[in-house]
């Protein structure tokens, strides 16, 4: 029997996926749950296991193709004894009903589209995905205008991001000719899917938000001493190490409850003040960066935050995070201190209006002020960097917020956390 493999639904808001890499080719045998391909969405890249064991008969999409959820992307012959594959196999209905069939076209290969088309032909014979066609129809993009868009996909294929970029710059005149950097014997490599998503997201954020940064120092000595004192016992209870991150999340959550503008979002000129504190935590992965979200942080106690931080970090690095867990943040935290960096200026994670950067904790000689006089002491110090969107948050508001985070960390009642 032939089993059709469909483009899976990777999350509630995900309607399409990009074929990144096939792990099998026609004629290969495959086991149940063995990885068949890797799919990318605008949120996360995922490895897709085979829904059945058998022989791969047909792959209906190429790398970089963007297909709607539910589209047939491959066919697998479940009869392992079949020695040959019919060029026109008969498709038997699986036990569960299929969605409406999606026609997959395979046009003849074409040469790459030049950087600036010399001439737009009346009939554009390039292949466009259903998603691109849908966007073109919604925005009244004519066939001739569609043909003029420079595609970034294979053989110059127009991708979703290409037509969206074109719509953003519509009416601004023809694009400026760009000069490619010279190749002087080094390697030339195309960005992978995740890197492209990060690049587009960061560029969009800089083009959208008016970034302003504020920095302050935090005396982390009480927290450092507490972790050193309780770390072994905590590991015995929970099975993982106690880190500084949950303390910072707790301090930021309390500050966000006191300063609702920092927990807001902007939609044009409309301010959206979020009811819950949903903190996105930047997690470094092998190919880039992902920001899973801890929802409703205000409802969690310290131990709950410890468990959430650990769970999200582990599952993100193991590629077990779902796209739905990568959206909905109202504020973000990035900890570059784990890489021994003192301070940085992180880019705001849209649509948030603020992001908190955490530097490494280092012992330094500092001036200690008291009523009896000043002295020099060795303290464990950390630099906080706050990026704010000046369209909504002014310097005074940002200063009061970061001061609140600092105060929450330095005055935390540590003995009452567990």
Backbone torsions as a table, in degrees:
resi	resn	phi	psi	omega
1	UNK	NA	143.9	177.1
2	UNK	-93.1	128.8	176.2
3	UNK	-110.3	128.3	178.5
4	UNK	-88.5	131.3	176.7
5	UNK	-95.2	124.7	-176.6
6	UNK	-102.8	152.4	172.2
7	UNK	-61.8	117.1	-174.0
8	UNK	-75.0	156.9	174.1
9	UNK	-87.4	112.2	-172.5
10	UNK	-89.6	-7.2	-180.0
11	UNK	179.6	166.7	-175.7
12	UNK	-60.8	-36.6	-176.3
13	UNK	-97.7	2.6	-176.8
14	UNK	-91.6	122.8	-178.1
15	UNK	-114.0	-6.0	-177.9
16	UNK	-153.3	164.6	177.9
17	UNK	-144.7	155.1	178.9
18	UNK	-107.4	129.1	175.1
19	UNK	-71.5	117.4	179.9
20	UNK	-95.1	-46.7	-175.7
21	UNK	-160.3	133.1	171.6
22	UNK	-89.2	131.2	177.2
23	UNK	-91.0	-13.6	178.8
24	UNK	-128.3	158.6	176.3
25	UNK	-125.7	162.9	179.7
26	UNK	-53.3	133.4	-178.6
27	UNK	99.5	-18.0	179.2
28	UNK	-75.5	144.8	171.6
29	UNK	-85.0	152.4	-177.9
30	UNK	-144.4	144.1	179.7
31	UNK	-94.9	160.8	174.4
32	UNK	-60.1	129.3	179.2
33	UNK	72.3	4.8	171.9
34	UNK	-73.7	145.0	-175.2
35	UNK	-66.1	123.6	179.1
36	UNK	-94.9	-41.3	-177.9
37	UNK	-159.5	171.4	174.6
38	UNK	-117.5	132.6	-177.0
39	UNK	-119.5	141.7	176.3
40	UNK	-116.7	142.1	172.3
41	UNK	-121.3	-176.6	177.9
42	UNK	-75.9	3.1	179.6
43	UNK	-116.9	-42.1	-170.2
44	UNK	-159.2	153.1	171.9
45	UNK	-96.7	139.0	-176.6
46	UNK	-137.6	143.3	173.0
47	UNK	-87.8	129.9	-174.5
48	UNK	-107.2	120.1	179.0
49	UNK	-80.2	158.1	177.7
50	UNK	-72.9	136.9	179.3
51	UNK	-78.3	-5.6	-177.5
52	UNK	-156.2	166.2	174.2
53	UNK	-98.1	147.7	179.2
54	UNK	158.7	-146.9	-178.9
55	UNK	-120.6	131.0	178.1
56	UNK	-68.8	119.5	-177.7
57	UNK	-93.0	-43.5	-171.1
58	UNK	-154.4	138.4	172.2
59	UNK	-110.5	121.9	-171.0
60	UNK	-101.2	13.1	177.9
61	UNK	-151.9	155.7	179.6
62	UNK	-109.3	161.1	174.9
63	UNK	-53.3	138.9	-177.8
64	UNK	84.1	-7.3	175.2
65	UNK	-69.8	138.3	177.8
66	UNK	-108.8	122.4	-176.1
67	UNK	-127.6	149.9	178.2
68	UNK	-70.3	152.4	172.5
69	UNK	-58.2	133.0	-179.2
70	UNK	96.2	-10.3	178.1
71	UNK	-72.5	145.2	177.7
72	UNK	-74.7	124.8	-178.0
73	UNK	-114.0	-18.3	-179.7
74	UNK	-161.4	162.7	175.6
75	UNK	-131.3	139.3	-177.9
76	UNK	-126.4	130.1	175.3
77	UNK	-85.4	118.2	-177.1
78	UNK	-82.6	-11.0	177.4
79	UNK	-82.1	99.5	-175.3
80	UNK	-64.7	-20.7	-177.2
81	UNK	-82.8	-6.6	-178.9
82	UNK	-65.7	120.9	-176.4
83	UNK	-86.0	-26.8	-176.7
84	UNK	-132.1	158.6	-179.7
85	UNK	-112.8	125.1	178.6
86	UNK	-68.5	138.5	179.5
87	UNK	-64.9	-27.6	179.8
88	UNK	-127.2	73.2	-176.0
89	UNK	-67.2	149.9	175.2
90	UNK	-85.2	125.2	-177.0
91	UNK	-89.4	119.1	177.4
92	UNK	-94.5	145.7	-178.1
93	UNK	-70.6	130.2	174.9
94	UNK	-70.0	172.0	-174.5
95	UNK	-63.8	-28.6	179.1
96	UNK	-101.9	149.4	-178.3
97	UNK	-65.9	140.5	177.9
98	UNK	-85.3	154.0	170.3
99	UNK	-72.4	176.1	178.7
100	UNK	-55.4	135.3	-177.9
101	UNK	-64.4	143.7	177.2
102	UNK	-112.6	124.1	-177.8
103	UNK	-77.5	127.3	178.5
104	UNK	-106.8	115.9	-178.6
105	UNK	-93.7	146.9	178.9
106	UNK	-125.6	85.4	-180.0
107	UNK	-71.5	161.8	176.8
108	UNK	-65.2	145.3	178.3
109	UNK	-58.7	141.7	179.5
110	UNK	-124.2	157.1	176.9
111	UNK	-66.7	157.4	-179.7
112	UNK	-59.4	145.6	179.5
113	UNK	-75.0	129.7	-179.8
114	UNK	-64.8	159.8	-176.5
115	UNK	-57.3	-42.3	175.7
116	UNK	-127.0	112.6	-176.9
117	UNK	-58.9	130.9	179.3
118	UNK	-72.8	-30.7	-178.1
119	UNK	-157.8	137.4	177.0
120	UNK	-97.9	119.2	-177.2
121	UNK	-78.6	150.3	180.0
122	UNK	-58.6	-38.7	-179.6
123	UNK	-110.0	112.3	-179.6
124	UNK	-86.2	118.0	-175.6
125	UNK	-99.7	7.4	177.1
126	UNK	-71.2	153.9	178.7
127	UNK	-88.6	132.6	176.5
128	UNK	-121.5	136.9	-179.9
129	UNK	-68.6	159.0	177.8
130	UNK	-56.8	-33.3	-179.5
131	UNK	-66.0	-44.5	179.1
132	UNK	-64.0	-43.1	178.9
133	UNK	-60.9	-40.7	-179.4
134	UNK	-64.3	-44.6	179.2
135	UNK	-64.3	-41.2	179.2
136	UNK	-60.9	-41.6	179.8
137	UNK	-66.5	-43.2	-178.4
138	UNK	-63.5	-30.3	-176.6
139	UNK	-107.9	15.7	176.5
140	UNK	54.4	44.9	176.1
141	UNK	-86.9	117.8	-178.1
142	UNK	-71.8	165.3	178.6
143	UNK	-61.4	-39.9	-179.6
144	UNK	-67.2	-37.6	177.6
145	UNK	-68.7	-39.1	178.3
146	UNK	-62.3	-38.9	-179.4
147	UNK	-68.5	-20.6	-178.4
148	UNK	-84.3	-8.5	-178.1
149	UNK	-76.9	131.4	178.4
150	UNK	-78.8	118.3	-177.5
151	UNK	-88.3	145.5	179.4
152	UNK	-102.7	-1.7	-179.8
153	UNK	-83.4	-175.0	-179.2
154	UNK	-61.8	134.8	-178.1
155	UNK	57.2	32.3	176.9
156	UNK	76.6	16.6	-177.7
157	UNK	-64.9	136.6	179.9
158	UNK	-77.6	121.4	179.0
159	UNK	-97.1	170.0	-179.5
160	UNK	-57.1	-44.2	-177.9
161	UNK	-66.0	-28.1	179.4
162	UNK	-67.1	-45.6	-178.7
163	UNK	-72.2	-32.7	176.8
164	UNK	-67.0	-40.3	175.8
165	UNK	-62.6	-41.8	178.4
166	UNK	-61.1	-40.8	179.9
167	UNK	-67.3	-35.7	179.1
168	UNK	-64.8	-32.8	-176.2
169	UNK	-102.9	10.6	-179.0
170	UNK	-59.7	131.9	177.0
171	UNK	87.4	-0.5	179.7
172	UNK	-93.8	6.9	-179.8
173	UNK	91.7	173.5	-177.9
174	UNK	-65.3	147.8	-179.8
175	UNK	-64.9	146.4	178.3
176	UNK	-70.0	142.8	176.2
177	UNK	-68.3	129.2	179.1
178	UNK	-103.2	145.4	179.2
179	UNK	-97.5	119.1	-179.8
180	UNK	-71.1	144.0	177.7
181	UNK	-65.4	145.0	-178.9
182	UNK	-67.3	143.9	176.2
183	UNK	-96.4	114.8	-174.6
184	UNK	-113.2	46.0	177.0
185	UNK	92.4	-4.3	178.4
186	UNK	-82.4	179.9	-179.6
187	UNK	-82.2	144.8	175.7
188	UNK	-116.9	123.5	-173.9
189	UNK	-140.1	136.6	176.4
190	UNK	-75.6	141.6	175.4
191	UNK	-59.7	142.7	173.3
192	UNK	-77.3	172.7	-173.4
193	UNK	-60.1	-45.3	-178.4
194	UNK	-63.9	-41.1	-179.5
195	UNK	-63.4	-37.6	177.4
196	UNK	-64.3	-41.6	179.2
197	UNK	-63.2	-42.9	179.3
198	UNK	-63.7	-44.2	-179.2
199	UNK	-60.5	-46.8	-179.3
200	UNK	-64.9	-41.5	-177.9
201	UNK	-66.3	-42.8	-179.5
202	UNK	-68.5	-41.7	178.8
203	UNK	-63.5	-41.4	178.7
204	UNK	-63.2	-39.9	179.8
205	UNK	-63.8	-43.7	179.2
206	UNK	-65.5	-34.0	178.6
207	UNK	-75.4	-19.4	-174.8
208	UNK	-98.3	-52.2	-172.1
209	UNK	-93.6	146.2	174.1
210	UNK	-89.5	93.9	-172.7
211	UNK	-73.8	130.3	171.9
212	UNK	-135.2	143.6	-175.9
213	UNK	-122.4	142.5	175.6
214	UNK	-130.1	142.6	179.8
215	UNK	-128.7	149.3	173.0
216	UNK	-152.7	160.3	178.2
217	UNK	-99.5	146.8	178.3
218	UNK	-124.4	133.4	174.4
219	UNK	-84.5	104.0	-176.6
220	UNK	-93.4	8.7	-174.3
221	UNK	-55.0	-47.0	179.2
222	UNK	-60.6	-40.3	-179.9
223	UNK	-69.3	-41.7	178.2
224	UNK	-59.9	-44.4	179.6
225	UNK	-65.7	-38.6	-179.8
226	UNK	-65.2	-43.1	178.6
227	UNK	-63.8	-40.4	178.6
228	UNK	-64.6	-37.0	-178.0
229	UNK	-75.7	-42.9	-172.6
230	UNK	-101.7	-3.2	-173.8
231	UNK	-58.6	-45.6	-178.6
232	UNK	-65.3	-42.6	179.3
233	UNK	-64.7	-41.4	179.2
234	UNK	-61.8	-42.9	178.3
235	UNK	-61.7	-37.2	178.1
236	UNK	-65.3	-35.3	179.4
237	UNK	-76.1	-46.4	-167.1
238	UNK	-103.4	-22.5	-179.7
239	UNK	84.5	10.0	174.6
240	UNK	-146.4	163.7	-173.6
241	UNK	-76.4	147.5	172.9
242	UNK	-83.9	123.3	-178.4
243	UNK	-115.1	176.2	179.7
244	UNK	-78.1	-20.7	-173.0
245	UNK	-57.3	-46.7	179.7
246	UNK	-59.8	-33.4	177.4
247	UNK	-63.2	-41.3	-179.2
248	UNK	-69.1	-40.6	177.6
249	UNK	-61.9	-42.8	179.3
250	UNK	-62.9	-44.9	-180.0
251	UNK	-64.1	-41.2	179.5
252	UNK	-67.6	-39.1	179.8
253	UNK	-61.1	-45.5	179.4
254	UNK	-64.1	-38.2	178.4
255	UNK	-67.9	-39.1	179.6
256	UNK	-64.7	-33.1	176.9
257	UNK	-67.9	-28.3	179.5
258	UNK	-86.0	-22.5	-178.1
259	UNK	-127.0	81.7	-173.6
260	UNK	-61.8	-25.9	177.9
261	UNK	-60.6	-33.7	-179.3
262	UNK	-73.3	-15.4	179.4
263	UNK	-104.3	24.1	-174.5
264	UNK	-108.6	179.8	176.1
265	UNK	-140.8	158.6	177.9
266	UNK	-115.1	132.8	172.2
267	UNK	-123.4	91.0	-171.9
268	UNK	68.8	-116.6	177.5
269	UNK	-105.0	10.2	-179.9
270	UNK	-96.5	128.7	178.3
271	UNK	-92.9	127.3	177.6
272	UNK	-111.5	108.0	179.6
273	UNK	-93.2	114.4	-174.4
274	UNK	-76.2	141.2	-179.3
275	UNK	-74.9	-41.2	-177.2
276	UNK	-101.9	157.1	174.6
277	UNK	-97.3	105.8	179.8
278	UNK	-113.0	104.4	-173.2
279	UNK	-96.1	125.3	173.9
280	UNK	-88.5	130.0	-179.8
281	UNK	-109.9	117.2	178.9
282	UNK	-68.6	128.4	-179.6
283	UNK	-124.2	123.0	178.0
284	UNK	-76.0	128.4	175.9
285	UNK	-119.6	176.8	-172.7
286	UNK	-57.8	-39.8	-174.6
287	UNK	-103.8	4.4	-179.2
288	UNK	163.4	-129.1	-172.1
289	UNK	-143.6	138.4	175.5
290	UNK	-131.8	153.0	-175.5
291	UNK	-126.6	80.6	174.8
292	UNK	-69.3	158.4	-170.7
293	UNK	-117.2	134.8	170.2
294	UNK	-95.1	107.0	-178.1
295	UNK	-79.0	149.8	173.8
296	UNK	50.3	54.7	-179.6
297	UNK	-61.4	-29.4	-178.2
298	UNK	-65.6	-16.0	-179.7
299	UNK	-92.8	-5.9	-175.8
300	UNK	-101.0	140.5	171.7
301	UNK	-83.6	-178.9	-174.7
302	UNK	-61.5	-43.8	-179.4
303	UNK	-64.0	-37.8	176.9
304	UNK	-62.7	-38.5	177.1
305	UNK	-66.1	-41.4	177.6
306	UNK	-56.4	-46.3	-178.1
307	UNK	-67.5	-40.2	179.6
308	UNK	-65.7	-44.8	179.2
309	UNK	-59.0	-47.0	179.8
310	UNK	-62.9	-47.6	-177.5
311	UNK	-60.9	-47.1	-178.5
312	UNK	-66.0	-40.3	-179.5
313	UNK	-63.5	-45.3	-178.4
314	UNK	-65.8	-48.0	-176.8
315	UNK	-69.1	-31.4	176.6
316	UNK	-66.3	-45.6	-179.4
317	UNK	-69.2	-26.6	178.9
318	UNK	-89.9	6.9	-179.8
319	UNK	60.7	35.0	178.9
320	UNK	-107.1	6.0	-178.2
321	UNK	-82.0	145.5	179.7
322	UNK	-96.9	155.1	179.0
323	UNK	-57.4	-35.0	-179.4
324	UNK	-64.4	-24.1	179.4
325	UNK	-83.9	-0.8	-179.3
326	UNK	-107.4	13.5	-179.8
327	UNK	-137.9	164.4	178.5
328	UNK	93.4	9.5	179.7
329	UNK	-70.7	146.9	174.9
330	UNK	-110.1	-12.1	178.2
331	UNK	-162.1	150.9	-176.2
332	UNK	-127.0	151.6	176.6
333	UNK	-130.6	131.9	175.4
334	UNK	-125.6	130.3	-174.5
335	UNK	-110.2	87.3	176.0
336	UNK	-83.4	-1.0	176.1
337	UNK	-66.4	-23.5	178.7
338	UNK	-65.6	-16.5	177.5
339	UNK	-103.2	19.1	176.4
340	UNK	66.0	30.3	177.5
341	UNK	-96.5	133.9	-175.4
342	UNK	-75.1	-45.2	180.0
343	UNK	-156.4	164.0	179.2
344	UNK	-160.2	174.6	179.6
345	UNK	-123.8	82.1	-175.8
346	UNK	-68.8	151.4	178.5
347	UNK	-84.8	138.3	-177.5
348	UNK	-62.6	136.4	178.4
349	UNK	-87.2	103.0	-177.2
350	UNK	-62.5	142.9	7.1
351	UNK	-95.6	25.0	176.7
352	UNK	-63.9	162.6	174.1
353	UNK	-111.8	6.4	179.0
354	UNK	-156.7	153.0	175.5
355	UNK	-145.6	138.4	-178.3
356	UNK	-107.8	123.6	177.5
357	UNK	-100.7	134.2	-176.3
358	UNK	-111.5	121.4	176.9
359	UNK	-89.2	171.6	180.0
360	UNK	-70.1	153.4	177.5
361	UNK	-91.1	122.2	-178.4
362	UNK	-132.0	143.7	175.9
363	UNK	-78.6	132.6	179.4
364	UNK	-143.2	158.1	172.8
365	UNK	-82.8	122.0	-178.0
366	UNK	-130.3	160.7	177.3
367	UNK	-84.1	126.3	178.9
368	UNK	-106.6	118.6	-178.7
369	UNK	-94.8	140.4	177.0
370	UNK	-150.8	170.0	-180.0
371	UNK	-65.8	-25.1	-178.8
372	UNK	-90.1	-3.5	179.4
373	UNK	132.3	171.1	-179.3
374	UNK	-91.1	152.8	177.1
375	UNK	-148.3	170.2	177.5
376	UNK	-106.8	130.4	179.9
377	UNK	-138.2	159.1	176.8
378	UNK	-93.5	117.5	-177.2
379	UNK	-129.0	155.1	175.9
380	UNK	-90.6	107.5	-172.4
381	UNK	-108.7	149.8	179.5
382	UNK	-140.2	142.2	178.3
383	UNK	-100.3	128.1	172.4
384	UNK	-98.7	135.4	175.4
385	UNK	-118.6	124.4	179.6
386	UNK	-113.6	119.4	172.9
387	UNK	-97.4	128.1	-179.4
388	UNK	-124.6	153.7	174.5
389	UNK	-91.7	107.9	-173.9
390	UNK	-67.3	-9.9	175.6
391	UNK	-65.0	-30.2	-178.6
392	UNK	-116.1	-40.7	-174.5
393	UNK	-107.6	124.4	177.1
394	UNK	-85.5	171.6	-179.5
395	UNK	-59.8	-38.8	-179.1
396	UNK	-64.9	-43.4	178.7
397	UNK	-65.2	-40.9	177.5
398	UNK	-64.6	-38.8	-179.9
399	UNK	-65.2	-42.1	179.2
400	UNK	-65.8	-35.4	179.6
401	UNK	-67.4	-49.9	-177.2
402	UNK	-66.5	-31.3	174.9
403	UNK	-65.7	-35.2	178.1
404	UNK	-67.0	-42.3	177.1
405	UNK	-61.0	-44.4	178.5
406	UNK	-58.8	-47.8	-179.0
407	UNK	-64.0	-39.6	178.9
408	UNK	-62.2	-36.1	179.7
409	UNK	-73.5	-43.4	-174.5
410	UNK	-76.6	-23.2	-177.0
411	UNK	-112.6	14.6	-177.4
412	UNK	-62.5	134.6	178.5
413	UNK	-82.2	86.3	-170.0
414	UNK	-65.5	-36.5	-176.7
415	UNK	-69.0	-13.0	-178.9
416	UNK	-102.9	7.8	-175.0
417	UNK	-74.0	-34.1	-176.1
418	UNK	-102.1	NA	NA
